[in-house]
Amino acid sequence: MRLRREVKDDERPRGNTGCTSTAVEPMLLASVVFRVQPHKRGEVLSAVDEAVERMRRTSGCARCRLLVDTEDPNIFTLASEWDAAAEADAFFESREFQIFKSIRILLREEPVVTLDEIRSRATRLIRSR
């Protein structure tokens, strides 16, 4: 699976952008959504847990979490943040990620991978008054 995103003409910088520094490659947010067969949930989670641990140790992976859907406990999202698209690409092509091919029979449908480029991020604390 090659992770590439085409840039639309209206997304390309035009003219002087007012930025004098060199462009920084955006961070990549990769989300893998998958739905498990209810009676295979434990087996899938055990296998995915190993993949999450490998992903966290992979160069370029800034963060990785496994999330469960609040409306359907059999739908999961594996969310990971990558320093660069090339590093995410390498992991998703690696043997470590092939877990999703080997557990396909335990899933209700094909996993879906979504990639988002993050150019900026604001982090704020939620404080009580």
Backbone bond lengths (Angstrom), bond angles and torsions (degrees), N, CA, C in turn:
res aa  C-N    CA-C-N  psi(-1)  N-CA   C-N-CA  omega(-1)  CA-C   N-CA-C  phi
1 M - - - 1.437 - - 1.516 107.15 -
2 R 1.300 117.64 117.52 1.460 122.50 179.34 1.518 108.07 -95.55
3 L 1.318 117.73 123.74 1.455 121.72 -176.47 1.517 109.50 -94.88
4 R 1.308 116.30 99.02 1.442 120.82 179.16 1.508 109.16 -132.57
5 R 1.285 114.74 151.83 1.448 119.98 178.68 1.512 107.45 -131.71
6 E 1.304 116.28 126.48 1.453 119.55 176.65 1.513 108.89 -80.51
7 V 1.315 115.87 138.05 1.458 121.04 178.11 1.519 108.04 -93.86
8 K 1.316 116.21 125.29 1.451 121.39 178.54 1.518 109.37 -74.97
9 D 1.339 116.49 153.18 1.459 120.52 -178.95 1.518 112.45 -54.86
10 D 1.327 118.03 -37.71 1.462 119.75 -177.67 1.526 112.49 -75.85
11 E 1.338 118.22 -5.10 1.463 121.62 177.17 1.521 112.01 -98.41
12 R 1.335 117.19 -9.98 1.457 120.37 -178.42 1.532 109.91 -77.62
13 P 1.344 117.06 141.32 1.461 119.22 177.40 1.521 110.05 -63.03
14 R 1.303 116.88 141.68 1.461 121.62 179.41 1.529 108.97 -123.24
15 G 1.324 115.70 137.53 1.460 120.67 174.81 1.514 112.38 60.86
16 N 1.324 115.28 -153.83 1.454 121.65 179.78 1.521 108.96 -79.84
17 T 1.307 116.95 117.41 1.461 121.06 -178.56 1.515 111.37 -88.38
18 G 1.325 117.42 -3.19 1.463 120.24 179.85 1.514 112.84 80.26
19 C 1.292 117.60 6.47 1.460 122.21 -178.06 1.522 108.18 -105.06
20 T 1.320 117.34 124.31 1.456 120.35 -178.39 1.517 112.42 -98.57
21 S 1.333 117.88 -15.21 1.463 119.64 -179.30 1.526 109.66 -86.03
22 T 1.328 115.82 166.45 1.450 119.82 178.62 1.520 110.19 -70.56
23 A 1.306 116.30 150.90 1.466 121.03 -178.28 1.522 109.97 -67.04
24 V 1.314 115.56 140.45 1.451 121.91 177.97 1.522 107.69 -102.80
25 E 1.321 116.27 133.94 1.457 119.28 178.06 1.523 109.15 -65.32
26 P 1.325 117.05 132.92 1.467 119.08 -177.78 1.529 111.92 -68.39
27 M 1.320 114.92 153.53 1.453 120.72 172.93 1.532 107.08 -71.67
28 L 1.292 116.70 151.90 1.450 121.35 179.79 1.518 109.55 -113.90
29 L 1.315 116.07 129.98 1.462 121.89 173.99 1.526 106.45 -104.82
30 A 1.325 116.42 118.61 1.462 121.87 179.41 1.527 108.66 -110.83
31 S 1.316 115.75 128.11 1.463 121.42 178.86 1.516 108.95 -122.19
32 V 1.317 116.11 126.60 1.461 121.70 176.08 1.528 106.12 -113.20
33 V 1.328 115.96 114.49 1.461 120.94 -179.96 1.522 107.74 -102.97
34 F 1.337 115.89 130.64 1.458 119.75 178.60 1.520 109.72 -144.35
35 R 1.312 114.80 151.31 1.469 122.07 -178.69 1.521 108.37 -121.00
36 V 1.332 115.60 125.22 1.459 120.19 -175.81 1.525 111.27 -98.02
37 Q 1.304 114.71 156.46 1.461 119.86 171.64 1.533 106.13 -71.86
38 P 1.332 117.68 130.53 1.470 120.39 -174.17 1.528 114.68 -51.03
39 H 1.319 117.61 -40.74 1.461 120.09 -177.68 1.537 112.92 -77.15
40 K 1.348 117.55 -6.35 1.468 121.87 179.06 1.528 111.81 -111.39
41 R 1.326 117.02 8.77 1.467 122.65 -174.74 1.528 112.35 -55.09
42 G 1.310 118.43 -50.39 1.462 122.11 -179.04 1.515 112.85 -60.91
43 E 1.308 116.13 -42.24 1.469 121.50 -179.82 1.533 110.66 -64.42
44 V 1.333 116.32 -43.30 1.466 120.55 179.69 1.530 109.98 -66.25
45 L 1.316 117.41 -45.39 1.463 120.35 -178.72 1.522 111.92 -61.65
46 S 1.304 117.54 -36.13 1.455 121.12 177.50 1.533 110.32 -62.98
47 A 1.320 116.58 -45.35 1.466 121.23 -179.95 1.531 111.25 -67.99
48 V 1.326 117.17 -42.51 1.459 120.99 -178.53 1.528 110.42 -68.29
49 D 1.319 117.70 -34.47 1.461 121.26 178.39 1.520 110.57 -57.80
50 E 1.320 117.31 -41.04 1.463 121.33 177.29 1.522 110.61 -63.68
51 A 1.333 117.01 -41.40 1.468 121.15 179.16 1.529 110.77 -64.07
52 V 1.320 117.02 -39.53 1.465 121.56 178.50 1.528 109.85 -62.05
53 E 1.306 117.21 -45.06 1.468 120.56 179.43 1.528 111.36 -62.53
54 R 1.316 117.31 -41.29 1.469 120.11 177.33 1.521 110.58 -64.13
55 M 1.339 115.85 -42.71 1.459 120.59 -179.18 1.525 110.28 -61.06
56 R 1.323 116.88 -42.87 1.466 120.75 -179.53 1.523 112.34 -62.46
57 R 1.320 117.49 -28.68 1.466 121.51 179.74 1.524 112.60 -88.20
58 T 1.319 117.67 -5.18 1.456 121.92 -176.99 1.521 110.87 -78.30
59 S 1.317 116.13 135.55 1.458 121.44 177.44 1.531 109.66 -58.08
60 G 1.318 115.79 131.52 1.459 120.54 178.16 1.513 114.55 96.53
61 C 1.331 117.24 -14.69 1.464 120.41 178.16 1.524 107.79 -86.14
62 A 1.316 115.90 112.49 1.461 120.42 -177.67 1.526 112.00 -82.48
63 R 1.334 115.86 -32.00 1.469 119.95 -176.00 1.519 108.44 -162.52
64 C 1.329 115.50 149.07 1.464 120.56 178.28 1.521 108.82 -150.62
65 R 1.334 115.00 134.08 1.468 119.97 179.48 1.520 109.69 -142.14
66 L 1.322 114.82 148.55 1.459 121.08 172.71 1.519 106.93 -107.38
67 L 1.324 117.04 121.94 1.461 123.09 -176.13 1.520 109.84 -115.04
68 V 1.335 116.31 147.33 1.460 121.22 177.80 1.528 108.43 -111.22
69 D 1.312 116.16 141.82 1.461 122.33 178.43 1.532 109.31 -71.18
70 T 1.310 117.53 135.96 1.464 120.10 -178.20 1.523 112.59 -76.10
71 E 1.324 117.24 -21.46 1.465 119.70 -179.72 1.527 112.69 -91.81
72 D 1.319 116.79 -27.77 1.463 121.37 180.00 1.523 107.92 -137.27
73 P 1.328 118.69 105.17 1.471 121.24 -176.18 1.531 114.11 -67.81
74 N 1.324 117.63 -0.38 1.463 120.86 177.80 1.521 112.39 -102.68
75 I 1.333 117.03 4.68 1.463 121.82 175.52 1.523 107.86 -107.50
76 F 1.317 115.47 127.74 1.454 122.13 -178.10 1.519 110.56 -125.17
77 T 1.328 115.12 154.25 1.461 122.05 173.12 1.514 107.80 -127.60
78 L 1.309 115.37 123.36 1.454 122.06 173.63 1.527 105.54 -95.87
79 A 1.325 116.94 105.46 1.464 122.18 -176.58 1.517 109.28 -105.14
80 S 1.319 115.73 128.76 1.465 119.51 178.98 1.520 109.46 -137.20
81 E 1.330 114.91 148.61 1.458 122.50 178.10 1.518 108.11 -114.14
82 W 1.322 115.52 133.68 1.459 121.74 -175.66 1.517 110.61 -123.63
83 D 1.324 116.63 143.79 1.456 121.75 179.05 1.524 111.61 -66.72
84 A 1.328 116.83 -30.94 1.463 120.88 -178.28 1.529 109.91 -153.15
85 A 1.310 115.53 152.12 1.463 121.24 -179.68 1.528 111.32 -61.08
86 A 1.322 117.72 -35.82 1.470 120.62 -178.82 1.532 111.24 -63.14
87 E 1.324 116.81 -37.44 1.461 120.18 179.74 1.526 110.94 -70.00
88 A 1.323 117.18 -40.27 1.464 120.71 176.29 1.526 109.55 -64.68
89 D 1.318 115.63 -43.93 1.461 121.66 177.98 1.525 111.01 -53.39
90 A 1.319 115.20 -48.89 1.470 120.46 -177.92 1.526 110.84 -61.34
91 F 1.329 117.17 -41.73 1.464 119.01 -179.44 1.521 111.06 -67.12
92 F 1.320 118.10 -46.03 1.458 120.45 -176.93 1.533 112.83 -68.08
93 E 1.318 116.70 -17.10 1.464 121.58 174.17 1.529 111.62 -91.86
94 S 1.321 117.19 -10.61 1.464 121.41 -172.81 1.529 112.70 -78.75
95 R 1.320 113.76 166.89 1.459 121.09 176.30 1.524 111.67 -63.25
96 E 1.336 116.38 -32.67 1.458 120.90 -179.22 1.529 112.37 -61.06
97 F 1.334 116.63 -33.28 1.460 119.17 -178.46 1.523 112.32 -86.08
98 Q 1.283 117.79 -12.03 1.460 120.89 -176.93 1.525 112.93 -65.66
99 I 1.324 116.80 -1.27 1.467 121.85 176.27 1.522 110.24 -52.73
100 F 1.333 116.90 -36.42 1.460 119.62 -177.77 1.527 112.20 -68.85
101 K 1.320 117.34 -26.10 1.464 119.58 173.79 1.522 110.26 -73.65
102 S 1.335 116.41 -38.50 1.462 119.33 -176.74 1.525 113.22 -76.45
103 I 1.342 118.15 -24.83 1.468 119.56 179.21 1.528 112.25 -99.85
104 R 1.308 117.50 6.83 1.466 121.34 -177.42 1.530 112.17 -51.66
105 I 1.311 118.15 -38.23 1.458 122.13 -178.53 1.545 112.16 -64.94
106 L 1.336 116.35 -21.24 1.468 121.27 179.93 1.529 112.86 -89.09
107 L 1.331 116.07 -7.36 1.460 120.98 -177.69 1.523 110.66 -96.69
108 R 1.317 115.95 157.07 1.460 121.07 179.46 1.521 111.95 -82.54
109 E 1.328 116.67 -23.83 1.463 121.36 179.75 1.520 108.74 -157.16
110 E 1.325 116.36 173.43 1.463 120.93 -178.96 1.528 110.91 -64.81
111 P 1.332 118.13 139.00 1.470 119.99 174.09 1.529 109.71 -66.00
112 V 1.323 116.69 148.11 1.461 122.15 179.79 1.522 108.36 -117.33
113 V 1.335 116.48 128.94 1.456 121.96 178.65 1.524 108.63 -105.39
114 T 1.330 116.10 128.26 1.460 122.11 176.37 1.517 107.76 -120.56
115 L 1.330 116.11 135.63 1.461 121.77 -179.81 1.519 109.62 -119.26
116 D 1.312 115.89 131.78 1.452 122.06 178.01 1.519 108.90 -127.61
117 E 1.336 116.74 132.18 1.453 121.05 174.46 1.517 108.27 -88.33
118 I 1.323 116.05 130.60 1.454 122.11 179.57 1.525 107.61 -110.06
119 R 1.306 116.40 112.20 1.466 120.71 -178.98 1.522 112.08 -91.36
120 S 1.316 117.10 -26.56 1.464 119.81 176.36 1.522 108.57 -151.44
121 R 1.321 114.81 158.50 1.462 119.95 -178.65 1.522 108.35 -148.24
122 A 1.301 115.71 136.65 1.458 121.66 174.58 1.516 107.78 -115.66
123 T 1.318 116.93 130.41 1.454 121.60 178.86 1.528 107.88 -117.36
124 R 1.316 114.86 129.28 1.463 120.13 -179.15 1.511 109.59 -131.83
125 L 1.314 116.23 146.69 1.463 121.79 174.58 1.512 109.07 -84.91
126 I 1.311 116.12 143.65 1.464 121.53 173.86 1.520 105.08 -96.73
127 R 1.301 115.89 113.26 1.462 120.67 -176.13 1.518 110.22 -109.79
128 S 1.321 114.81 146.06 1.460 118.59 173.19 1.518 107.82 -82.18
129 R 1.299 116.01 152.31 1.482 119.99 -177.23 1.474 112.10 -88.05
